[in-house]
């Protein structure tokens, strides 16, 4: 039995892109985190003030009574006080200044709505560390890193702002967030409807949990993006894994691969090949997430519609040799990693930073944010891997000393039974793999889905661009229309209420 | 400064009826707990099965991964499966068998609704002790005693029942609770609307928190109950405190008082007098809570409309002497403590049991359930006492090593801003002091208040009685009508939903 367990653990290690091997990070965790860590600059400079708010470390227990400084950024340049609305970004797993600088949508609509902007940092990320440098030291210090605590932070912060900022007392607040931040904004409206009048949850996979959507949908969307971006593009990538296995089976092949991909550290053994394939898989996923219609500077600078550019190198027919195929894959990878030509070599362990963002999201994935993923190599272009919860759990236990609870997110946030809530917009991009776990059809007249067929990961939250497709322009217009309706209704309710 | 702090602490000690002096329990805590501990027998015998469910000790953190056995009682005698409704009692601060045996309303309507009954015990009470006999040993073990954890217990339990009981998968669940259990049922619907389709919150003072209602309203209602139950009844009690002070100022007076009240332990000093007055104050409050229209056996057996009986002994004019007045008070107290004539003496420390129920509610009052109370001696019949949060906090810290958070309940449960929720009935009795913190007018078409002018504390949840006033009969009928509507709508929604 022990052997079997080990085998299963190993299998999951592949699926999870080796969560416990720090040199390659868990793919599904990675995705979110990457987003938090995008170091590109926003188009116009933004101006805000930075504040710190004393938050309870534990909202749900009274033994730990300490506080920490939660960072938040505030811009009131266009705020029409008293009573002007507040757009509140529910920060996700990264430095809040990144989200602030890169959520152009909020900056672009502040003036027309007369809105104050607030960007609140998520605990355990950026500067908002409950125990300072010790925050990640062990599972005891990590114990307060949960979405529930983060939502409570947001609620307490907003109630404090409304109580302390002159003119804010009756300001309707709207939650805005993307990706995990979008999940938070939706959940925030569900759990604290007395605090926010509505929420925009952009590219928020609130259903990417156990039993809610098929575990293979995520990678199917990635595959579809490549399939439609060039002749045989997905088929070539599907073939590439075996080609890598074939070529890497000899020492000379390993050397050839290392040189062809201009790897900083040459491949030496099976483990390196595993890492190498995980790194490539992650590259294709990232490309799917950031397949934007204009040149942008993300983790790497990229051309417009980057998958189309990548696919130019992957348009092979069935007769292609392993070496020819992998030359194409190499060229394709370099579009992502060396578009500007300034990278002397490619680093397959580059995702293995010690960034708090990464580690924090790992922990969250290992506790509440259990998102089953799988591939079959048929409906997607990846090597087949089943979802193995037990092995995943064992890896989490080895890494953090905690075990994930597969059903908790559904139990606490309602899963698919959310129809009694109101005033949430779920926007999703048709190109975005995370749409797999998103709300992509209307649930009620006030739980609305907006699809952006040509959009990748929360395109609608980005600055507008001349190359934006009409679908994202329409989405933004609809979102602002809903904001106005929520604000109007909130003001009406307030004015009608008796004073007390 | 130290003297001043001591003074303030002493002042609060009076208000709180000496939370830190275990010989007299905190009044406002006491009230709830008493309810949990009512050892009277229900009219018809009830039949249920007892089960235990493995609950996570901590739903909101992953370091503590242990489980405990949560007790719940189940009766499916009248359940129409598949899909028949489930009436779910959200247990409060006491042994669940007490609530089960004494919530006759649920037993009486089970057949007509074809409903299963479930009574879930609140963690840290009855047999549902997260750490067994150590559960109350210190603040570390008490750390998981919160309403949020209790609500999560209920949600997880229901989802498990629906997943495991054949025929229950699509059963609509309705939460029912009284007093603190009513607060839980309302909050349960607010926070877990995907789990319960509606809630009956009977005598649930969800607004008895800081800044929501005047702190003196509670004791005003107690006073009104006495004022309308006999000539000068409230005035006599208002005078009695000074009379006690006067009489007890001499050794012979102390002795007289002890004999007149047939006290088991004679009064000896100022501290005893303080305890004595607290005990009397609590007696009047308890009478107001249980001022039912029929003879009932509560903490003590009582006649119908007990305050009217009590007031017969308190109908004095202004010329009454201190001794005459206190003779009346003594007779009045004996209605409450010795109606059957079987008590050889009265015990002013009788509330100082080591019952877990008491201690648990003390802890909850010292953390989340901070309910400011005050008296002014003018609009109420008690000695004037201001609410002093700091002193209260200091006492909590001395007792449990934790400090209360005055604003948390409002922040997490919405305070008065609950209009976006739905399907909650708030029923309140006009005689019940806890109506002071209740929802006593409609908030929306589906957040409905039902007033029972002649009702004391959650009369509607009790077995029906020939002497029930029409108002409580009408209330119960309205409640059942709403239950039927919620059930009907839930079934419709379920049938209309696509299968997945």
Interface residues (C-beta under 8 A of the other chain):
Chain A: X56 X59 X60 X61 X62 X63 X65 X139 X140 X142 X143 X144 X146 X148 X149 X152 X155 X156 X159 X191 X192 X193 X194 X367 X368 X401 X402 X403 X405 X407 X408 X411 X412 X414 X415 X416 X417 X418 X419 X420 X421 X422 X493 X500
Chain B: X56 X59 X60 X61 X62 X63 X65 X139 X140 X142 X143 X144 X146 X148 X149 X152 X155 X156 X159 X191 X192 X193 X194 X367 X368 X401 X402 X403 X405 X407 X408 X411 X412 X414 X415 X416 X417 X418 X419 X420 X421 X422 X493 X500
